[in-house]
Amino acid sequence: MDRTGAVNFFPQLIGPIKEKACILIIDNNRDFTHAAKLALERTGRYFVCEENDASKAHQTAQNLKPDLILLDIAMPETDGGEVAARIESDPTLHRTPIVFLTALVTKAETKSGLQIEGHPFLAKPISLPELVAGIERNLPVHAAFSSRCD
């Protein structure tokens, strides 16, 4: 009695593999970064990493090579402008889009097309639809999406 049978060791894919953009949020407010991370990841479009220490932000960005950085402007010790300058001067990160997050501007100013230090910005407090729209507007079409941030 022969009891051999074919066994499929390779699972069938249930549809195409969806790649996600890696987003790095740099903000000293842990509650904000954690809430934003959870909300953005629930969309199924992004892998999100948090950095709450501005002095470590450049190193974190070097390690992750994110597709886009959301960066708070007003942080203690090292402000967002300084962090942005370090990232822009790094040959491995200089093309990474940076979108400033700030409570220092109004929603109307956000819509005016103005930029801060050459970067777009989003006004806090921000809703999830506004955040996603800001990310999508600034995310490079050619971004090398992967799960680096996970």
Steps between C-alpha positions, in 0.01 A plus 500: 500500500665821379413801718713763332340815377595834363571763759522865411771655716457842344192687621285661235497878502157642559552794270782734412752597765435862590805701579473778755676831529729544799415818692717636782329735747739717700325682783576534872132438585477122550122504518479671161751271327341186640147608406614603151688170455195293595265705282728495195574128529127426525463640148707205377714731285796574726760360736561770757793552735524751782792700636434718802856619561605765247868442579461140372281588200776513239642163609152346498441633150837358387410159639149492351539682169132603511303596192372815676567680829237686703696743716382723785653846497481599867692245707720554806878511459509432123228653285358357181694743283830367636388140451391578143837662425686189621282273290535720192880504533515118516568357152295188578196698619509832314219397263269382777195727509447683828160635598500725805229460762434807708253673724671830412290549184132496419313262271446794260876556479545130422272535197676813374789309344758666723796293613723499807871477416400371157277223637125460502331503839184378667327680787435329834262385622449289190235249402584163348360593156710820498810305607452233234439767234819681604699177485360401160567848357865479598582130472721435198328296232821299455548429873659164572229377732589221739441393855822658631317677779336193640 
